[in-house]
Amino acid sequence: MARKIDQNKIKRIKEATMLSIVQHGIESTTIAMIAKNAEVSGGYLYRIYAGKQELINELYYEKMDSIYSEISFLLAFNHTKIEHLIKSFIQNRIVYYINEPIASQFYYQLLHNENFTLTEELKTKGLDVIAKIHEIGRKSGEISESISLYQLYYHLFLYSINYLNFKRKNIFDLQESIDEDVTFLTKNIMKILKAQ
């Protein structure tokens, strides 16, 4: 008979994984460290996950699936133009960053680590939503003919996330409002996408 999985322990394991990686980096984080921070035994953790890579992969896949689902939802309300979709997406990234700073920093690290790639299913889902945005933007004149799917993906996902993580460091000790950030990022992305 299969053992029942304690969802509270799974939640603690995932939170401990993200925190450990943010504090110590992916390579320095160990299963023992995660188990200790999650207040579970290493044996329990290994019953659920084959190792650190599988655990991190699951967190990464969950986040990317959530983001693609979010964009699909936004697409349902934006059939003819993409600017409002992009603005809403950026607002959501900022709200998530404020409310979940550890998770945001964790996903930022994974986006910039070559050891983490998406499953074929998630690649297909991501390509599908990007292609839909691309098609709407081309028809509305908001996206130039010269902008590829890769470029659209980069500017929509990575540009805003990189900007938020750069701001987190606040090397100049400056404060800007959320509205200023949303406006700045939306205008810049729209300009880039429309550039010939």
N, C-alpha and C positions, 0 to 999 in steps of 0.2 A: 504494500500500500504506500502510495506517495505521501511524503510529509507535507503538511500544510505550510504555505509560505506566509510568514508574518510581514504584512505590508508596512507596518511601522518600522521594522528592522530594515526592509528594503529602502524605505525613504531615508533612514539614517545613513545607510551605506552610500546612497547616491549623493547625499549632502556632504558626507565626509570625503568622498572621492573628489568632488568639485573643490572643496575647501583645501584639501591636501595638495591638489595640483596647482591651485592659485598660489598657495604659500610656498611650495617647494619645487614646482615644475613637474612636468610629466615624467621625465626620466628618473627623478629622485623619489617620486612617490612609490611606495611599496604597498602590497596587500596587507602586510602587518600594520603599517601606519593607518591605512584606511579602516581596518577592523578595529584597531584601538580607538580611533576617533569616533567610530560609529557605535562603540560599546557592544560589539559582537565578537564572537570567537573567529579566528581565521578559518577554522573548520566549517563554521556556518557559512561564511562568505564563499568558500570553495564549493560548498554544496549547491550554491545558486549560480555562481559564475566560474568559468574555467580558469580565469585569471584576470589581471588588471586590464589587458587589452579588450577582452570581451565586455567587461563592465563599462569601460570608457566608450567603446563602440555603441553600446546600448544607449548611453546618455546622449551621444552625438546624434544617433539616428532619431531618437525621440524628439530632440530639439529641431532638427532639420525637417522632420515630418510635420511638426507643429507649425513651423514657419511656412511651409508650402501649403498647408491647410488654411492658414491665416490669409495667404495671398489668394487662394481659391475663393475664400469667403468674400474678400474685398473685390474680386473680379465680378462677383454676382451683382454688385451695386455700381460697377463702373464699366458699362458696355461700350461707351463711345469715346472716352478720354482717359488718360492715365495719370494726369497730374494729381487729382484727388486721391487716387490709390497710393501713389508714391508718398504723398503727404501723410496719409493715414498710417502707412507702413513705418515711416520714420518716427511719427509720434509714438507708435506702439513700441519701437525699439528703445526710445528714450524712457518711456514709462517702465518698461521691463528692466532697463539698466538701473533706474533709480530704485525700483522695488526689489530687484534680484541682482545686486552687484557682484556677488560671488559667482553665480551662474553665468552672468554676462562675461565676466573675465575668463571663466573656464571655457566657454564656447569660443571666445576670441582666440585663446591659445590653440584650440583644436583647428580652427579655420586656418591657422598659420603653421600647422604641423603636417608634413607630408605623409606621416604614418596613418592618417585617418582619412579614409575615403568613403563615399556613400555606396550603399547597396545598389544593384541595378534597378530595383524597384523605385528607390528614392531618386536616382538619377533621372529616370523616366518621368516621375512626378514633377521634379524640379524643372526639367526641360519643357514639360507640357505647360506649366504656369508661365514660364518665361516666354515661350512661344506665343501664348495668348496675349500677354502684355505687349510683346513686340508687334503683333498683328494690329492690335487696337491703336498703338502709338503711331505706327506707319500710316494707317488709314486716317487718323486725326491730324497728321502732320506734326506730331510731337516728337517723333523719332525719325532721324535722318535715314536715308537709304543706306548710308555707309556704316551704320551701327549694327554690329553683329549680335547674335544671342549671347556670346561670351562677354562682350562689352556691356550689354544691358545687365547681365547677371552681376558682373563686377560692380558696376555703378549703383545698382539697387541694393545689393547685399553688403559688399565689402567696404565701399566708400563710407557709408553712414556708420558702420560698426567700427571701422578704423578711426574715424573722426571722434566718436564717443570715447573710445579708449585712449586716444591722444589727449582729449580734454580731461579725462580722469586724472592724468598725471599733473595737470594744471601747473606747468612749469613757470608760468608768468603770474600765478596767483590772481587770475582774472575770474570774474563771475558774469555769466550771461544767463538770460532767462531761457526756459524751455521753448517758448514761442520764437525767440531769436534763433535758436538752434534749428528748429523745424523749418522756419522760413529760409534760413541760410542753406541748409542741406537740400531742401526741395528745389529752390531756385537754381542752385549749382548743378544738381543732377539733371534737371530739365534742360538747362543750357547745354550741358555736355551731350545729352541725347539728341538734341536738335542741331548740333554743330555739323556743318558740311565737311 
